[in-house]
């Protein structure tokens, strides 16, 4: 049984979204304001739609925290939907007399290509795709970001940071510096598209403006980097314990993510092994790696499903959003007749926000892997156990340091 896990609940236009995070050690500093800061980051970015002007997400800590510290019990978080006041009838949990009017109930019969509308309606035997899209909506990621903020506080307490930046958007590719800034988010967040390349930033904004004029949407690629991660998280012994697989699965679970790379990723498939694998060197300063360093980090901080002590580097590719202002062809779920897909209020581009969601998912997986490795019911115990483990791998006596 996993020591650390989370779940989310709620619909896009329901009363609220909720997240429950279990297995958080006692004594982790946590305040609602810290969670709110992450929620604000998720709502930012050039190309966002009308929903972001309605919502101003804030987290309510319902359980698991007292006087600014976690208690060791489940942490429950609530993010209320301000737009609920306009959906109380359409999203009511109570039965509707005589079925109600389709327009008033905001029923959806014209599924969007690329969305879960049709396949969800088929799987769950629903006549109204509203029953599917409300949960499939990326609005759910607000709860993930809230849960991820809890994981980030645990990781930060042991020296692990997680950041991200946009490396491409709408076909515009940014120049990524050889050495990323120490505080990646401090460098990327001021950009409207969370990009480190000022020249590419301008072209990305132009591409978003053009897509908006055309009633279209854009995707892109984000890079997530986790620093301070000790060697030895994850495992090679079973397929479901390999940390690169777990991280990739977590990123692929984000709405609209269609591809993930670890380190060099697909580029490595075109190179000879001599230009892919990271040579091992003795390095007394490589505390997280037990005194073993690497020449380069093409592996993205993971070998054999286990962390190496190098930064973890992941890239996630986001497809364009499915809701188009010039809709694609679809069929009427009631009759099978040709139709135009429904227009739900949507963004033109949410790639910058996707980076923030990806950070949250990476933080949640790393928190789970950390506690699997070192355990601990309190933050003090986690720190003590981690310190003992790192001391042990430094003291193996097979290197000069």
C-alpha positions in Angstrom: 0.0 0.0 0.0 1.3 3.4 -0.9 2.4 5.7 1.9 1.3 8.8 0.0 -1.6 9.3 -2.3 -4.2 11.8 -3.4 -7.5 12.0 -5.1 -9.7 14.8 -6.5 -13.4 15.2 -6.8 -15.8 17.7 -8.3 -17.2 19.0 -11.6 -16.2 22.0 -13.7 -19.5 23.9 -12.9 -20.4 22.2 -9.7 -20.2 23.8 -6.2 -16.5 23.1 -5.7 -13.5 21.0 -6.4 -11.9 18.9 -3.7 -8.6 17.2 -3.1 -7.7 14.7 -0.4 -4.0 14.0 0.2 -3.2 11.1 2.5 0.2 10.1 4.0 1.5 13.6 4.6 3.9 13.4 7.6 3.1 15.5 10.6 4.9 18.8 11.0 5.1 19.9 7.4 4.5 23.7 7.3 1.4 24.5 5.3 -0.7 27.6 4.9 -3.7 28.3 2.6 -1.8 31.3 1.1 0.9 29.0 -0.2 -1.6 26.8 -2.0 -3.4 29.9 -3.3 -0.1 31.1 -4.8 0.1 27.9 -6.9 -3.5 28.3 -7.9 -2.8 31.8 -9.2 0.1 30.5 -11.2 -2.2 28.0 -12.8 -4.7 30.6 -13.8 -2.2 32.8 -15.6 -0.7 32.8 -19.0 -1.4 34.5 -22.3 -4.3 33.0 -24.2 -6.6 32.0 -21.4 -10.4 32.4 -21.8 -13.3 33.9 -20.0 -13.4 31.3 -17.2 -10.2 32.7 -15.7 -11.9 36.1 -15.5 -14.7 34.6 -13.5 -12.7 32.3 -11.1 -10.2 33.5 -8.6 -9.2 30.3 -7.0 -8.5 30.0 -3.3 -8.1 26.9 -1.2 -9.9 26.1 2.0 -8.1 23.7 4.3 -10.8 21.5 5.7 -8.7 18.9 7.6 -5.3 17.7 8.4 -3.7 21.0 9.4 -3.6 22.8 12.7 -1.8 26.0 13.5 0.1 26.0 10.2 1.4 22.4 10.4 0.2 19.1 9.0 -1.1 16.6 11.6 -0.3 13.3 9.8 -4.0 12.8 9.0 -5.5 13.3 5.5 -5.3 16.9 4.3 -8.6 17.9 2.6 -8.7 20.9 0.4 -11.7 22.7 -1.1 -11.6 25.1 -4.1 -15.0 26.6 -4.7 -16.3 27.4 -8.2 -17.5 31.0 -8.3 -19.4 30.3 -11.5 -21.6 27.8 -9.6 -24.2 30.5 -9.0 -25.0 30.4 -12.7 -25.2 26.7 -12.8 -27.3 25.8 -9.7 -30.2 24.4 -11.8 -28.2 22.8 -14.6 -25.8 21.1 -12.2 -28.2 20.4 -9.3 -27.8 17.0 -7.6 -31.6 16.8 -7.1 -33.9 15.2 -9.7 -35.4 17.6 -12.3 -39.1 17.6 -12.6 -40.3 16.5 -16.1 -36.7 16.4 -17.2 -36.4 20.2 -17.5 -35.7 22.2 -20.6 -32.6 21.2 -22.6 -31.3 24.7 -22.9 -31.9 25.5 -19.2 -30.2 22.3 -18.2 -27.4 23.1 -20.6 -27.5 19.6 -22.1 -24.9 18.8 -24.7 -25.7 16.6 -27.7 -23.0 17.7 -30.1 -19.7 16.1 -28.9 -16.4 17.8 -29.6 -13.7 15.9 -31.6 -10.7 15.5 -29.4 -12.6 15.6 -26.1 -14.0 12.9 -23.9 -17.6 13.9 -24.8 -18.4 11.1 -27.2 -16.4 8.2 -25.8 -17.4 9.0 -22.3 -21.1 9.1 -23.2 -20.7 5.7 -24.9 -18.8 4.2 -22.0 -21.1 5.4 -19.2 -24.3 5.2 -21.3 -25.2 8.8 -20.9 -27.5 10.6 -23.3 -26.2 14.1 -22.3 -22.5 14.6 -22.8 -22.7 17.3 -20.0 -22.4 14.3 -17.6 -19.0 13.6 -19.1 -17.4 16.9 -19.9 -18.0 18.4 -16.5 -15.5 15.9 -15.0 -13.3 15.6 -18.0 -12.7 19.4 -18.1 -9.3 20.7 -17.3 -10.9 22.7 -14.5 -10.2 19.6 -12.5 -6.5 20.4 -12.5 -7.1 23.2 -10.0 -7.6 20.4 -7.4 -4.4 18.7 -8.6 -2.5 21.9 -8.2 -3.8 22.4 -4.7 -2.8 18.8 -3.8 0.6 19.4 -5.5 1.2 22.4 -3.3 1.0 20.1 -0.3 3.6 17.8 -1.9 5.8 20.7 -2.8 5.9 21.8 0.9 7.1 18.4 1.9 9.7 18.3 -0.8 10.9 21.8 -0.1 11.5 20.8 3.5 14.1 18.3 2.4 15.7 20.5 -0.3 13.8 19.4 -3.4 12.4 22.0 -5.8 10.2 21.6 -8.9 9.9 24.2 -11.7 8.9 24.5 -15.3 9.1 26.6 -18.5 7.6 26.5 -22.0 10.0 25.2 -24.7 7.6 25.5 -27.6 4.1 26.9 -28.4 2.2 26.9 -31.6 5.2 25.7 -33.5 7.5 28.5 -32.1 10.5 26.9 -30.4 12.3 28.7 -27.7 16.1 28.7 -27.2 16.8 27.0 -23.9 19.9 28.1 -22.1 22.6 25.5 -21.5 22.3 26.3 -17.7 18.8 26.9 -16.5 18.3 29.6 -13.8 18.6 28.4 -10.2 15.1 29.5 -9.5 13.4 28.3 -12.7 9.9 29.6 -11.8 11.2 33.0 -10.8 12.6 33.3 -14.3 9.7 31.9 -16.3 6.7 33.2 -14.4 7.1 36.8 -15.3 6.8 35.9 -19.0 3.1 35.9 -20.3 3.9 32.5 -21.9 6.3 31.3 -19.2 9.2 31.2 -21.7 12.9 31.9 -21.1 13.5 33.2 -24.6 12.3 36.8 -25.0 12.4 36.7 -28.8 10.4 33.5 -28.9 8.0 34.9 -26.4 6.9 37.6 -28.8 6.4 35.2 -31.6 4.4 32.9 -29.3 2.1 35.8 -28.3 1.6 36.6 -32.0 0.7 33.0 -32.8 -1.9 33.0 -30.0 -3.4 36.2 -31.3 -3.6 34.8 -34.8 -5.2 31.6 -33.6 -7.8 33.6 -31.6 -8.7 35.6 -34.8 -9.1 32.3 -36.7 -11.3 30.7 -34.0 -8.5 28.1 -33.5 -6.4 26.8 -30.6 -2.7 26.0 -30.0 -0.7 23.4 -28.1 3.0 23.2 -27.1 5.6 21.6 -25.0 6.6 22.3 -21.4 9.7 21.2 -19.5 9.6 20.3 -15.8 12.8 20.2 -13.8 13.2 18.8 -10.3 16.4 19.6 -8.4 17.8 18.2 -5.1 16.3 14.8 -5.7 18.5 12.1 -4.0 19.7 9.0 -5.8 17.7 5.9 -5.1 14.1 6.9 -5.5 12.0 4.4 -7.5 13.1 0.8 -8.3 14.1 -1.4 -11.1 12.5 -4.6 -9.7 9.0 -4.3 -11.0 7.4 -2.5 -13.9 5.0 -0.4 -11.8 7.8 0.8 -9.4 10.0 2.3 -12.1 9.9 6.0 -11.4 10.3 7.2 -15.0 7.2 5.2 -15.9 5.3 6.6 -12.9 6.3 10.2 -13.8 5.4 9.7 -17.4 2.0 8.2 -16.4 1.3 11.2 -14.1 2.1 13.7 -16.8 0.0 11.7 -19.4 -2.9 11.8 -17.1 -3.2 15.6 -17.5 -5.9 16.7 -19.9 -4.6 17.2 -23.4 -1.1 15.8 -22.8 -0.3 13.4 -25.6 3.5 12.8 -25.2 6.2 12.7 -22.6 10.0 12.7 -22.9 12.6 11.9 -20.1 15.9 13.7 -20.5 17.1 13.5 -24.1 13.9 11.6 -25.0 13.2 10.9 -28.7 16.4 12.7 -29.8 18.4 9.9 -28.1 16.9 7.4 -30.5 18.8 9.0 -33.4 22.2 9.1 -31.7 24.8 6.4 -31.1 25.1 5.3 -27.5 28.4 7.1 -27.0 26.5 10.4 -27.4 23.6 9.4 -25.2 24.8 7.8 -22.0 26.2 10.0 -19.2 29.7 9.1 -18.2 30.1 8.4 -14.4 32.7 10.3 -12.5 33.7 10.6 -8.8 32.5 13.9 -7.5 32.7 14.6 -3.8 30.4 17.6 -4.2 27.6 15.3 -5.6 25.9 14.8 -2.2 22.6 13.7 -3.7 24.3 11.0 -5.8 26.5 9.5 -3.0 29.7 11.1 -4.4 29.0 9.9 -7.9 28.4 12.5 -10.6 27.6 12.4 -14.3 29.1 14.1 -17.4 25.9 15.6 -18.7 22.3 14.6 -17.9 20.9 13.1 -21.1 19.2 10.5 -18.9 17.1 13.2 -17.3 18.1 12.1 -13.7 16.8 8.6 -14.1 18.5 5.3 -14.9 16.8 1.9 -14.7 13.7 3.5 -13.2 15.7 5.0 -10.3 16.9 8.5 -9.6 20.6 9.3 -10.1 20.9 12.4 -8.0 21.0 14.6 -11.1 18.1 16.9 -11.8 15.0 15.2 -13.2 14.1 16.6 -16.6 10.8 15.8 -18.2 9.0 17.3 -21.2 5.2 17.0 -21.8 3.5 17.8 -25.2 0.1 19.3 -25.0 -2.3 19.1 -28.0 -4.4 22.1 -28.9 -7.6 22.5 -26.8 -10.6 20.7 -28.2 -13.2 23.5 -28.0 -13.0 25.6 -31.3 -14.8 28.8 -32.0 -15.0 27.5 -35.6 -16.2 24.0 -34.6 -15.4 20.8 -36.4 -18.0 18.4 -37.7 -19.7 16.0 -35.3 -23.0 14.2 -35.0 -26.2 14.8 -32.9 -26.2 12.2 -30.1 -30.0 12.1 -30.3 -30.4 11.4 -34.0 -27.0 10.8 -35.6 -27.5 13.7 -37.9 -24.5 15.8 -39.0 -23.9 18.8 -36.7 -21.3 21.3 -35.5 -19.5 20.5 -32.2 -20.6 22.4 -29.1 -18.9 25.6 -28.2 -18.0 25.6 -24.5 -16.2 28.7 -23.1 -12.6 27.9 -23.5 -9.0 29.1 -23.8 -7.1 29.7 -27.0 -4.0 28.3 -25.4 -3.3 26.8 -21.9 0.3 25.6 -22.4 1.8 28.0 -19.8 -0.8 26.7 -17.3 0.0 23.1 -18.3 3.5 23.6 -16.9 2.2 24.5 -13.5 -0.1 21.4 -13.5 2.8 19.3 -14.7 4.9 20.6 -11.8 2.1 19.5 -9.4 1.9 16.0 -10.8 5.7 15.6 -10.6 5.8 16.9 -7.0 3.1 14.4 -6.0 4.9 11.4 -7.6 8.2 12.5 -6.1 6.7 12.9 -2.6 5.3 9.4 -2.9 8.7 8.0 -4.0 10.5 9.9 -1.2 8.3 8.4 1.5 8.5 4.9 0.0 12.3 5.2 0.3 12.8 6.8 3.7 9.4 6.6 5.4 8.6 8.7 8.5 5.5 9.7 10.3 6.8 13.2 11.0 8.9 15.7 9.0 11.7 15.3 11.6 11.7 11.6 11.1 11.7 11.9 7.3 14.7 14.3 7.5 16.5 12.0 9.9 15.9 8.9 7.7 17.0 10.7 4.6 20.1 12.1 6.2 21.0 8.6 7.4 20.5 7.2 3.9 22.6 9.9 2.2 25.3 9.5 4.8 25.4 5.7 4.2 25.8 6.1 0.4 28.6 8.6 1.0 30.4 6.4 3.4 30.6 3.3 1.2 34.4 3.9 1.0 34.8 3.3 -2.7 35.5 6.8 -3.8 37.8 9.6 -2.8 35.9 12.6 -1.6 
